Amino acid sequence: MRSIEVISIPVTDQQAAKQFYLKFGFNLMIEAPFQGGANWIQLSLPDGGTTITLVNWFPDLKPGSIQGFVIKCDDLDGTIKELAAKGIDVGNADNTPWGRFATVKDPDGNAWSLHGSK
């Protein structure tokens, strides 16, 4: 094993979630028909690495249940300002001994933690 390739993010409305994640800064990699009328929607951050899929077909994976995934930011304050300018609500940056963190929630309540040292 080498790395985590794809993380499933449970959502209620795939299209609304896709629009949020595009505004948030992800890039659309692929959108294709999947099972049961759903789409396979896979997105990545600009520098690549682990990708996400917006899923609604895992019955035990409830929308809003994802918490604690961390996105590294070179300039946390700049990222917060950029997201706020796009209309994305970001929580206050909290200082911890291991860095500064601010939380962003998608339309379903899945929470992402932005991490930066400055």
Residue pairs with C-beta under 8 A, 6 or more apart in sequence:
3 49
3 50
4 50
5 50
5 51
6 42
6 50
6 51
6 52
6 53
7 50
7 51
7 52
7 53
7 69
8 52
8 53
8 55
8 58
8 61
9 17
9 52
9 53
9 54
9 55
9 66
9 106
9 110
10 55
10 56
10 58
10 61
10 62
10 63
10 64
10 65
10 66
10 108
10 110
11 17
11 54
11 55
11 56
11 63
11 106
11 107
11 108
11 110
12 56
12 63
12 107
12 108
13 107
14 38
14 39
14 41
14 54
14 56
16 107
17 41
17 54
17 106
17 107
17 108
18 28
18 31
18 41
18 43
18 54
20 88
20 106
20 107
21 43
21 52
21 54
21 106
22 28
22 43
23 86
23 87
23 88
24 83
24 86
24 88
24 104
24 106
25 45
25 46
25 83
26 43
26 44
26 45
26 52
27 43
27 44
27 45
27 46
28 41
28 42
28 43
29 42
29 43
29 44
29 51
30 40
30 41
30 42
31 39
31 40
31 41
31 42
32 39
32 40
33 39
33 40
34 40
34 57
35 57
36 57
38 55
38 56
38 57
40 53
41 53
41 54
42 51
42 52
42 53
43 51
43 52
43 53
43 54
44 50
44 51
44 52
45 71
55 61
56 63
63 108
63 109
63 110
64 108
64 109
64 110
65 110
66 110
66 111
67 110
67 111
68 111
68 113
69 111
69 112
69 113
70 101
70 112
70 113
70 114
70 115
71 112
71 113
71 114
71 115
72 115
72 116
73 79
73 114
73 115
73 116
74 116
75 116
75 118
76 93
76 100
76 102
76 114
76 115
76 116
76 117
76 118
77 93
77 116
77 118
79 114
79 116
80 90
80 93
80 102
80 114
83 90
83 104
84 90
88 104
89 104
89 105
90 102
90 103
90 104
90 114
91 102
91 103
91 104
92 102
93 100
93 101
93 102
93 116
94 100
94 101
94 102
99 115
99 116
99 117
100 115
100 116
100 117
100 118
101 113
101 114
101 115
102 113
102 114
103 111
103 112
103 113
103 114
104 111
104 112
104 114
105 111
105 112
106 112
